[in-house]
Amino acid sequence: MIRVGITGGIGSGKSTVCKIIEVLGGAVYYTDTEAKRLMNSAPEIIGDITALLGEEAYCEGVLNNKYVAQKVFAVPDLLKKLNGIVHPAVFADFDAWSRRQSSDIVFLESAILIESGLADKMDKVIVVTAPEELRIRRTVKRDGIPEDAVRARIAKQLTDTERIAYADFIITADDICLVIPQVVSLYRKLLQEAG
């Protein structure tokens, strides 16, 4: 089985690429969605997060995102420890999910694929890129947040150049190059490698 990581900065077009892969029959594991599920349902993770951040980390059995964010972003060491709880759990869940798939290729989508160390556990890495101004416009429109807030998020992420250093494949989602043919071609190539 080939494990393929998909990453890119905010507004780069990762979700679009993943949706195309799913239409082609590919199985995609979305780390953000699954991490949230695990943090709200896995007793061991809930216990570890509560031990790390206190009882206020959960409110009526649900992760108190605002409280957690305030704590971990105020103390970088806490963020590192939280990631040390969540990232291994996400990979273990991905591993179990992968074994349940019938395909010879599985995809893992993560904005922090490289930063989390998950890139090192993949056989291939796809980096989705787009010009920064286009990424900002997309994110403002999608999330309804101010441009300066998007720029602040981008400033905290790796640059495309840093991501590309890890890439086996690059998909350009710049509204000039057509994304669908790029994804179809890459998917076929991966199927050949897996077959």
Short mmCIF file of the C-alpha atoms (twelve columns), coordinates in Angstrom:
data_MODEL
# 
_entry.id   MODEL 
# 
loop_
_atom_site.group_PDB 
_atom_site.id 
_atom_site.type_symbol 
_atom_site.label_atom_id 
_atom_site.label_alt_id 
_atom_site.label_comp_id 
_atom_site.label_asym_id 
_atom_site.label_seq_id 
_atom_site.Cartn_x 
_atom_site.Cartn_y 
_atom_site.Cartn_z 
_atom_site.pdbx_PDB_model_num 
ATOM 1   C CA . MET A 1   0.000   0.000  0.000   1 
ATOM 2   C CA . ILE A 2   1.252   3.476  -0.911  1 
ATOM 3   C CA . ARG A 3   0.647   6.209  1.657   1 
ATOM 4   C CA . VAL A 4   0.444   9.668  0.126   1 
ATOM 5   C CA . GLY A 5   0.441   12.863 2.171   1 
ATOM 6   C CA . ILE A 6   -1.253  15.972 0.774   1 
ATOM 7   C CA . THR A 7   -0.325  19.372 2.166   1 
ATOM 8   C CA . GLY A 8   -0.296  23.057 1.295   1 
ATOM 9   C CA . GLY A 9   -0.830  26.397 2.934   1 
ATOM 10  C CA . ILE A 10  -4.162  27.906 3.875   1 
ATOM 11  C CA . GLY A 11  -6.236  28.604 0.757   1 
ATOM 12  C CA . SER A 12  -3.859  26.654 -1.501  1 
ATOM 13  C CA . GLY A 13  -6.527  24.315 -2.872  1 
ATOM 14  C CA . LYS A 14  -5.822  21.163 -0.798  1 
ATOM 15  C CA . SER A 15  -9.524  20.482 -0.266  1 
ATOM 16  C CA . THR A 16  -10.251 20.770 -3.987  1 
ATOM 17  C CA . VAL A 17  -7.458  18.324 -4.803  1 
ATOM 18  C CA . CYS A 18  -8.768  15.897 -2.159  1 
ATOM 19  C CA . LYS A 19  -12.333 16.097 -3.481  1 
ATOM 20  C CA . ILE A 20  -11.079 15.295 -7.007  1 
ATOM 21  C CA . ILE A 21  -9.156  12.295 -5.642  1 
ATOM 22  C CA . GLU A 22  -12.324 11.086 -3.898  1 
ATOM 23  C CA . VAL A 23  -14.314 11.445 -7.138  1 
ATOM 24  C CA . LEU A 24  -11.650 9.312  -8.840  1 
ATOM 25  C CA . GLY A 25  -12.211 6.637  -6.196  1 
ATOM 26  C CA . GLY A 26  -9.369  7.479  -3.823  1 
ATOM 27  C CA . ALA A 27  -9.683  7.245  -0.041  1 
ATOM 28  C CA . VAL A 28  -8.724  10.442 1.812   1 
ATOM 29  C CA . TYR A 29  -8.134  10.748 5.563   1 
ATOM 30  C CA . TYR A 30  -8.682  14.336 6.765   1 
ATOM 31  C CA . THR A 31  -6.429  14.896 9.783   1 
ATOM 32  C CA . ASP A 32  -8.190  18.029 11.130  1 
ATOM 33  C CA . THR A 33  -11.588 16.342 11.170  1 
ATOM 34  C CA . GLU A 34  -10.244 13.124 12.641  1 
ATOM 35  C CA . ALA A 35  -8.090  14.884 15.261  1 
ATOM 36  C CA . LYS A 36  -11.189 16.760 16.479  1 
ATOM 37  C CA . ARG A 37  -13.140 13.499 16.611  1 
ATOM 38  C CA . LEU A 38  -10.376 11.770 18.583  1 
ATOM 39  C CA . MET A 39  -9.975  14.683 21.020  1 
ATOM 40  C CA . ASN A 40  -13.697 14.475 21.759  1 
ATOM 41  C CA . SER A 41  -14.174 10.703 21.828  1 
ATOM 42  C CA . ALA A 42  -10.999 8.792  22.749  1 
ATOM 43  C CA . PRO A 43  -10.891 8.377  26.552  1 
ATOM 44  C CA . GLU A 44  -7.098  8.126  26.690  1 
ATOM 45  C CA . ILE A 45  -6.640  11.345 24.713  1 
ATOM 46  C CA . ILE A 46  -9.298  13.150 26.744  1 
ATOM 47  C CA . GLY A 47  -7.522  12.031 29.920  1 
ATOM 48  C CA . ASP A 48  -4.112  13.126 28.659  1 
ATOM 49  C CA . ILE A 49  -5.394  16.534 27.521  1 
ATOM 50  C CA . THR A 50  -7.207  17.058 30.827  1 
ATOM 51  C CA . ALA A 51  -4.056  16.106 32.742  1 
ATOM 52  C CA . LEU A 52  -2.029  18.549 30.649  1 
ATOM 53  C CA . LEU A 53  -4.406  21.529 30.537  1 
ATOM 54  C CA . GLY A 54  -6.814  21.020 33.439  1 
ATOM 55  C CA . GLU A 55  -10.500 20.188 33.795  1 
ATOM 56  C CA . GLU A 56  -11.430 23.395 31.913  1 
ATOM 57  C CA . ALA A 57  -10.090 21.810 28.710  1 
ATOM 58  C CA . TYR A 58  -13.478 20.105 28.359  1 
ATOM 59  C CA . CYS A 59  -16.919 21.586 28.854  1 
ATOM 60  C CA . GLU A 60  -19.750 19.076 29.143  1 
ATOM 61  C CA . GLY A 61  -17.577 16.415 27.503  1 
ATOM 62  C CA . VAL A 62  -16.603 18.550 24.517  1 
ATOM 63  C CA . LEU A 63  -13.179 20.084 23.928  1 
ATOM 64  C CA . ASN A 64  -13.210 23.751 24.959  1 
ATOM 65  C CA . ASN A 65  -11.374 25.039 21.887  1 
ATOM 66  C CA . LYS A 66  -11.165 28.643 23.033  1 
ATOM 67  C CA . TYR A 67  -9.681  27.723 26.415  1 
ATOM 68  C CA . VAL A 68  -7.239  25.218 24.876  1 
ATOM 69  C CA . ALA A 69  -6.092  27.720 22.240  1 
ATOM 70  C CA . GLN A 70  -5.509  30.424 24.868  1 
ATOM 71  C CA . LYS A 71  -3.457  28.026 27.009  1 
ATOM 72  C CA . VAL A 72  -1.289  26.473 24.301  1 
ATOM 73  C CA . PHE A 73  -0.580  29.625 22.336  1 
ATOM 74  C CA . ALA A 74  0.419   31.471 25.505  1 
ATOM 75  C CA . VAL A 75  2.906   28.727 26.456  1 
ATOM 76  C CA . PRO A 76  4.679   27.161 23.443  1 
ATOM 77  C CA . ASP A 77  5.824   24.190 25.544  1 
ATOM 78  C CA . LEU A 78  2.169   23.291 26.172  1 
ATOM 79  C CA . LEU A 79  1.475   23.329 22.422  1 
ATOM 80  C CA . LYS A 80  4.398   20.962 21.885  1 
ATOM 81  C CA . LYS A 81  3.064   18.633 24.593  1 
ATOM 82  C CA . LEU A 82  -0.486  18.788 23.190  1 
ATOM 83  C CA . ASN A 83  0.852   17.930 19.741  1 
ATOM 84  C CA . GLY A 84  2.768   15.077 21.366  1 
ATOM 85  C CA . ILE A 85  -0.580  13.670 22.504  1 
ATOM 86  C CA . VAL A 86  -2.602  14.333 19.368  1 
ATOM 87  C CA . HIS A 87  -0.207  13.667 16.461  1 
ATOM 88  C CA . PRO A 88  0.718   10.073 17.407  1 
ATOM 89  C CA . ALA A 89  -2.960  9.309  18.057  1 
ATOM 90  C CA . VAL A 90  -3.917  10.687 14.651  1 
ATOM 91  C CA . PHE A 91  -1.245  8.610  12.922  1 
ATOM 92  C CA . ALA A 92  -2.321  5.460  14.783  1 
ATOM 93  C CA . ASP A 93  -5.924  6.157  13.739  1 
ATOM 94  C CA . PHE A 94  -4.806  6.760  10.127  1 
ATOM 95  C CA . ASP A 95  -2.849  3.505  10.251  1 
ATOM 96  C CA . ALA A 96  -5.927  1.561  11.399  1 
ATOM 97  C CA . TRP A 97  -8.125  3.382  8.842   1 
ATOM 98  C CA . SER A 98  -5.611  2.569  6.069   1 
ATOM 99  C CA . ARG A 99  -5.826  -1.148 6.787   1 
ATOM 100 C CA . ARG A 100 -9.609  -0.992 6.367   1 
ATOM 101 C CA . GLN A 101 -9.361  0.521  2.866   1 
ATOM 102 C CA . SER A 102 -9.592  -1.682 -0.217  1 
ATOM 103 C CA . SER A 103 -7.353  0.532  -2.367  1 
ATOM 104 C CA . ASP A 104 -3.607  0.123  -2.889  1 
ATOM 105 C CA . ILE A 105 -3.233  3.880  -2.271  1 
ATOM 106 C CA . VAL A 106 -4.420  5.937  0.690   1 
ATOM 107 C CA . PHE A 107 -4.193  9.688  1.075   1 
ATOM 108 C CA . LEU A 108 -3.710  11.737 4.237   1 
ATOM 109 C CA . GLU A 109 -4.575  15.444 4.078   1 
ATOM 110 C CA . SER A 110 -2.880  17.748 6.571   1 
ATOM 111 C CA . ALA A 111 -2.015  21.445 6.592   1 
ATOM 112 C CA . ILE A 112 0.799   20.600 9.019   1 
ATOM 113 C CA . LEU A 113 1.959   17.352 7.400   1 
ATOM 114 C CA . ILE A 114 5.606   18.402 7.574   1 
ATOM 115 C CA . GLU A 115 5.542   20.207 10.930  1 
ATOM 116 C CA . SER A 116 3.767   17.279 12.629  1 
ATOM 117 C CA . GLY A 117 6.325   14.744 11.403  1 
ATOM 118 C CA . LEU A 118 3.651   12.854 9.437   1 
ATOM 119 C CA . ALA A 119 5.449   13.585 6.146   1 
ATOM 120 C CA . ASP A 120 8.233   11.264 7.285   1 
ATOM 121 C CA . LYS A 121 5.694   8.431  7.607   1 
ATOM 122 C CA . MET A 122 4.405   8.835  4.034   1 
ATOM 123 C CA . ASP A 123 5.711   7.093  0.915   1 
ATOM 124 C CA . LYS A 124 4.970   10.149 -1.227  1 
ATOM 125 C CA . VAL A 125 4.133   13.786 -0.541  1 
ATOM 126 C CA . ILE A 126 1.987   16.049 -2.717  1 
ATOM 127 C CA . VAL A 127 2.311   19.797 -2.155  1 
ATOM 128 C CA . VAL A 128 -0.513  22.004 -3.436  1 
ATOM 129 C CA . THR A 129 0.621   25.547 -4.236  1 
ATOM 130 C CA . ALA A 130 -1.009  28.821 -5.213  1 
ATOM 131 C CA . PRO A 131 0.164   32.454 -5.197  1 
ATOM 132 C CA . GLU A 132 -0.157  34.073 -1.770  1 
ATOM 133 C CA . GLU A 133 -2.538  36.844 -2.870  1 
ATOM 134 C CA . LEU A 134 -4.894  34.261 -4.392  1 
ATOM 135 C CA . ARG A 135 -4.712  32.153 -1.204  1 
ATOM 136 C CA . ILE A 136 -5.623  35.238 0.832   1 
ATOM 137 C CA . ARG A 137 -8.610  36.070 -1.419  1 
ATOM 138 C CA . ARG A 138 -9.857  32.466 -1.283  1 
ATOM 139 C CA . THR A 139 -9.592  32.285 2.509   1 
ATOM 140 C CA . VAL A 140 -11.266 35.673 3.103   1 
ATOM 141 C CA . LYS A 141 -14.152 34.559 0.880   1 
ATOM 142 C CA . ARG A 142 -14.389 31.023 2.337   1 
ATOM 143 C CA . ASP A 143 -13.995 31.838 6.043   1 
ATOM 144 C CA . GLY A 144 -15.350 35.395 6.110   1 
ATOM 145 C CA . ILE A 145 -12.344 36.657 8.057   1 
ATOM 146 C CA . PRO A 146 -10.330 39.847 7.522   1 
ATOM 147 C CA . GLU A 147 -7.348  39.845 5.182   1 
ATOM 148 C CA . ASP A 148 -4.912  40.736 7.984   1 
ATOM 149 C CA . ALA A 149 -6.047  37.656 9.951   1 
ATOM 150 C CA . VAL A 150 -5.310  35.461 6.929   1 
ATOM 151 C CA . ARG A 151 -1.884  37.071 6.497   1 
ATOM 152 C CA . ALA A 152 -1.149  36.382 10.168  1 
ATOM 153 C CA . ARG A 153 -2.024  32.694 9.694   1 
ATOM 154 C CA . ILE A 154 0.147   32.461 6.586   1 
ATOM 155 C CA . ALA A 155 3.057   34.025 8.470   1 
ATOM 156 C CA . LYS A 156 2.888   31.171 11.013  1 
ATOM 157 C CA . GLN A 157 2.925   28.460 8.336   1 
ATOM 158 C CA . LEU A 158 5.809   27.054 6.322   1 
ATOM 159 C CA . THR A 159 6.434   28.775 3.004   1 
ATOM 160 C CA . ASP A 160 5.728   26.991 -0.284  1 
ATOM 161 C CA . THR A 161 9.500   26.796 -0.814  1 
ATOM 162 C CA . GLU A 162 9.910   24.992 2.525   1 
ATOM 163 C CA . ARG A 163 7.052   22.602 1.703   1 
ATOM 164 C CA . ILE A 164 8.319   21.899 -1.804  1 
ATOM 165 C CA . ALA A 165 11.591  20.619 -0.331  1 
ATOM 166 C CA . TYR A 166 9.520   17.629 0.899   1 
ATOM 167 C CA . ALA A 167 7.464   17.205 -2.272  1 
ATOM 168 C CA . ASP A 168 7.472   14.217 -4.573  1 
ATOM 169 C CA . PHE A 169 4.738   15.922 -6.587  1 
ATOM 170 C CA . ILE A 170 3.499   19.513 -6.898  1 
ATOM 171 C CA . ILE A 171 0.003   20.537 -7.953  1 
ATOM 172 C CA . THR A 172 -0.450  24.157 -8.938  1 
ATOM 173 C CA . ALA A 173 -3.901  25.512 -8.070  1 
ATOM 174 C CA . ASP A 174 -3.439  29.066 -9.308  1 
ATOM 175 C CA . ASP A 175 -6.682  29.430 -11.325 1 
ATOM 176 C CA . ILE A 176 -4.550  29.400 -14.507 1 
ATOM 177 C CA . CYS A 177 -3.309  25.811 -14.615 1 
ATOM 178 C CA . LEU A 178 -6.264  23.425 -14.662 1 
ATOM 179 C CA . VAL A 179 -6.288  21.388 -11.450 1 
ATOM 180 C CA . ILE A 180 -8.403  18.412 -12.571 1 
ATOM 181 C CA . PRO A 181 -6.007  17.224 -15.329 1 
ATOM 182 C CA . GLN A 182 -3.051  17.552 -12.935 1 
ATOM 183 C CA . VAL A 183 -4.782  15.442 -10.288 1 
ATOM 184 C CA . VAL A 184 -6.059  12.839 -12.770 1 
ATOM 185 C CA . SER A 185 -2.573  12.433 -14.254 1 
ATOM 186 C CA . LEU A 186 -0.953  12.139 -10.837 1 
ATOM 187 C CA . TYR A 187 -3.595  9.697  -9.588  1 
ATOM 188 C CA . ARG A 188 -3.042  7.453  -12.630 1 
ATOM 189 C CA . LYS A 189 0.709   7.558  -12.066 1 
ATOM 190 C CA . LEU A 190 0.259   6.544  -8.421  1 
ATOM 191 C CA . LEU A 191 -2.062  3.702  -9.408  1 
ATOM 192 C CA . GLN A 192 0.598   2.403  -11.804 1 
ATOM 193 C CA . GLU A 193 3.220   2.550  -9.054  1 
ATOM 194 C CA . ALA A 194 0.909   0.771  -6.622  1 
ATOM 195 C CA . GLY A 195 -0.215  -1.842 -9.134  1 
# 
